[in-house]
Amino acid sequence: MTDLRTSHFDFELPPELIARHPLADRQASRMLVVDRAAGTISHQQFTDLPSHLRPGDRLVLNDTRVLPARFFSNDGRTELLRLDHTDPLLWRCLVRPGKRMKIGRTIAIGESTGTVTDIDPEGNRLISWDSPVDETTHGRLALPPYIDRQQEEADRDRYQTVFAKQDGAIAAPTAGLHFTSELLATQPHSFLTLHVGIGTFRPVSVEDPREHRMHEEHFTLDATAAAEINAARRVVAVGTTVTRTLEHLGRQGKPLTAASGSTDIFIYPPFQFQIVDALLTNFHLPKSTLLMLVSALASRELILEAYHQAVRERYRFYSYGDCMLIL
């Protein structure tokens, strides 16, 4: 589509349809199925997923593990959202309120004291610690803002996939939250890793999305998974993070090989998919980069009709919500 506008990806969502808690059973979610070839939409359950998979299909999932990324100072006056910390004594953070945290200011969390050593062009603070912060005691999950509540004990387990392995994400790869170990064991599958960052929640603030600056996230694909994906009849990506990683790699050349690096790929219509044949995904925010991605795989008109039906049928939206299968 040549006349691409952010407003083309808007829809009305009643606030009560935002899922603020997970279901008691991981795999009890509903699943809206979009058949691109037939142009049809049907309403099913997530447990129907295996019936849509054929011999030779391969699920590809993101095995990143969500780490506590939200911290508060001992006096409760300052909140840190840790964006990355390749060195446990050196954090890059979003800080609230930011005005007080100038270069040289200190902050105490537990027994650790940090000093602001730099401020990057985006306003993030680089904080150097005199000792590692006790994350188990003081760290909290950075639940998405639309969940609009404090972390509860159940979130430690449920805002994490059952196959999470590689530490490093701020946010969960939410399409994977529906799987139980038992269901996954019945299907051929492979893992890659993409550490989901806070940029996944960044809104598109420009009317021409091609002017939007996409965030960068780190990924890893090992040789075994690459070979399995190359041999698949159909590649079924579980989530937009998997889709972005595979399509980034597909542009580096085929067949896929082991790779590690960063991607800032932004997928929007029109887009020629190189690797991904089908996608399992949750429902996304209006005018978001993720809604643009799924609209590139199907058509914008078909996806918005699917969302319209999901609202009408009272599906649960976003991270703890129901899912969509695009075939």
N, C-alpha and C positions, 0 to 999 in steps of 0.2 A: 504494500500500500504506500503510495507516494505521499499522500497527505496524512502523515503520521502525527497524531496529537495525543498528549497524555490524557486529555479529557475523553478520548475515545475508549478508554479502559476504565470508565467509572461505572458504578452500580450502587443501588440503594441497599443497605444492609441494616435491618432492625438490630439495635444493640443487644437485645436479649438472645440473639442467635450466636453471639460470640461465646465459645466454650471456655469457661473460666476454671473448670475442674475436669480431670480425666474421667472417663467411664470406669466403672468397677472392673470391667473385663477389657483388656487391651484390644482384643480382636472383635469387640462387639459393635464397632462403628458401622455406619451405613457407607455404601460406596456407589457413587453416581458414575455410570459407565457411558463414555462418549465413543461412539464408533464413527471414525472419520470417513471411512469409505461409504458407509450407508447414510451418514448424516443424521444418526439417531442418538437418542439419549434414553437411558433406562435407569431404574432405581433398584439397587441390589444391596447386598451386605458384603463387608470386607472378606468374610469367610468364603465368598463365592470366587475370590481371586483365582484359585487354582483351576477353576473351570474355564478361565479365559486364556490359560497358558497351554502351549502346544509343545510336542516333543521338539527338542532343540532350542527352546527359549531359555534365556538365562536372566534371572534377576540380578541387578547390580545395586548394592547398598553401600551406604556411607557409614563406616565404623568409628567415626570420631566420637570422643567422649567429652561430655560437657563438664567443665570445671567451674567451681565457684568463682565468680568474677566480680561480685558486688561486695563492697566492704564499707564500713563506717568507722570514723575516728572514735577514739575512746570517749570523747565528749559529745559524740552524736551530731556534731555541727557540720561535718564534711562527709560526703559520699564519694567513693571512688568506684568507677567501673573499669576494671583492668582489661585493656585491649590486647596486649601481648606481653609476654615475659620470658623471652628465651633465656635470660639470666634471672634466677629467683630473687636477686637483689636489685634488679633494675626493671621497673614496670613502666609501660606507657598507658596512661589512664585518661578517661574522661572524668572531670571533677565537677561536683556541684556543692556549694556555689563556687564558681571559678575565680571570682574577683579576689578572694582572700588568698588564693594559692599562687602567689607570685614566686619568681625564682628566689631561692633561699629560704622560703617558708618551710616549716616542718609539720609533720602529722604523726600521731601515735596511734598504732593499732595493736592492742595487746601489749606485748613486751617489745615490740619493734618500733623504731622511729625512722621515718622517711623524710628525705629532703628533696624539694623540687629543684632539679638541676637544669631543666630546659623546658621551653614551651614551643611546640611545633607550629607550623603555619595554620593548622586547623584548630589550634587552641588546646590540644592534648598536652598533658603534663608528663614529663619524664621524671620519675621519682626513684631515688637511690635509697635503699634500706640498709640499716646497720646490722640487721639479722633477718632471716626469712620470716615472713608473716605466717602465723599459725592459721592456715586456711581452714582446717577442720573446725576450729573453734569460732573463727571470725568471718569466714567466707559464706556467702549466700549465692544461690543461683540468680542469674540475671534474667528472671522471667520476662517474657515480652510485655511491653507496656499495656497492650490491650487486655491482658489477663486481669490487670487492675486489682491486685490483692497482694498481700505479703506471702512469702514462701511458707508452705506448710510441710510437715514431715513427709507426706506422701509424694511430694514433688521430687525429692531426692532420688526416688526410684522411677517414678513415672515420667519425669522430664529427661529420660535417658532411654535409649533403645536397649533391648535385651542383648544386642551384639556389640555394644559400645566397647571399644578397646583402646583406641589411640587418644591420649590426653591432648586437649588443645582447643576445644570449641567453647564459644560463649553461649551460643544458642543450639538447640537440638535440631538434627535433620528430621523434621516432624513426620514425614511420610513413613519413616521407619518405626515410629512409635506404635503402630498398629500390630506389628508382628510379635508372635510368641515364638519361643525356640522350637516348639513342636510343629507349628505351621511351616516355619522356615526350613526345617529339616526335610520336609517333603518335596522341596523344589530345588532344582539346580541354581546355585547362586555364587556370586563373587563379591568381594569387598574392595573398595578403594577408600581413601581418606581425604576429606576436605574439611578443614577446621572452619566451622561457620562463625563468622564474625558479626559484630554489631551492625555492619553495613547492610545486612539482610533486612533490617527494619528502616533503613534510610528512605524517606519518601522521595519521589521524583518531583522536584520543585520547579521544573521548567516545562513549558507547554510543548516544546519539541523534545521528545525523550532522547533524540540523538545527541543532545547537548548535555545529557546527564553523565556525570562522572561515576563510573561503577567502582565499587570497592574491590580490593585485592584480597584473595584468600589463598592459603597454602594447601597444596594437594600432594598426594603420593599414590602411585599405582605400581604394584609390583609385577614382576615378569609372569608369574603364574596366572594372576587375574587378567593380565593383558592377553595372554594366549587363550584363556577361556572365553573372553569377550570376542576375540577375533573369530573363534570357532562357532559362536552362537548363531542359530537360525534367525532369532529376533533378540535384540537387546532391550530388556524392559528395565528402565531406570526407575529406581525407587527414590523419588524426590528430585527437586530442582538442583540441589547441590551436586548430585551424581550427573545430572544432565549437563550442567555447566562444565564439569570436569571432563567428561567424555567428549563433548563437542569442542572444547579447547584443544584436547589432545588430537582429535580427528583432523583439526586444521594444521597440526604439525606433520601429518603424514600417516598413511595406513600401510600395513597393519600396525596396530598399537604395539608399543614396546614399553618396558618399565620406564617410569618417569617420575620426577619430583620437581616441584617448582611452585609458582604462583600464577593465578589467573584472575583477570578482571573482565572476562568475556561478558558481554551484554547481549542477550538473545531477545530479539523482538521481530515482529513481522516486517518484511518477508525474510525468511531464514531457511537455508538449505541444510537440513540435519544430515550429518555424516555418519553417525554411530547409533544414535538412539532411535528405536522403532516404536516404542510405546512407553508410557509414563504413568506411574502411580504417584499422586501428589495430593496434598491437602488443599483446602480453599484459601485463597490469598486476598490480601487487602486491595481495595479499590485503587486504581491508578499506580499500582506497584510494578517494579521490574519483574516480579515473579508472575503476575497476571499477564504481563506482556510475553513472557517466555512460553507459558502454556498456550497463549493465543497464536504464537508462532508455530507450534506443533499442530494444533488444529487450526481453525479459522477464528478470528475475533468474533464473528457473528455467532458461530456455534458455541464458543466458550461462554459468551455473555448470555446466550439462551440457556445454557446449562446452569449458570449461576442464578438466572432468573427462576428456573425450576427448583434449584436447591433452596432458595429463599422461600418460595411458595410451599415447598414440602417440609420446611422447618428443619433443614440440615443444621448441624453444629459446625461453626466456622473456626478457622485458624488452628493454632498449634495443637490444642487438645480436641479438635473437632473431627468431623468425618472426612472421607477422602473421595477422590475422583480418579478413575482409571481411563486414560486416553489411549485408544487402540488404533 
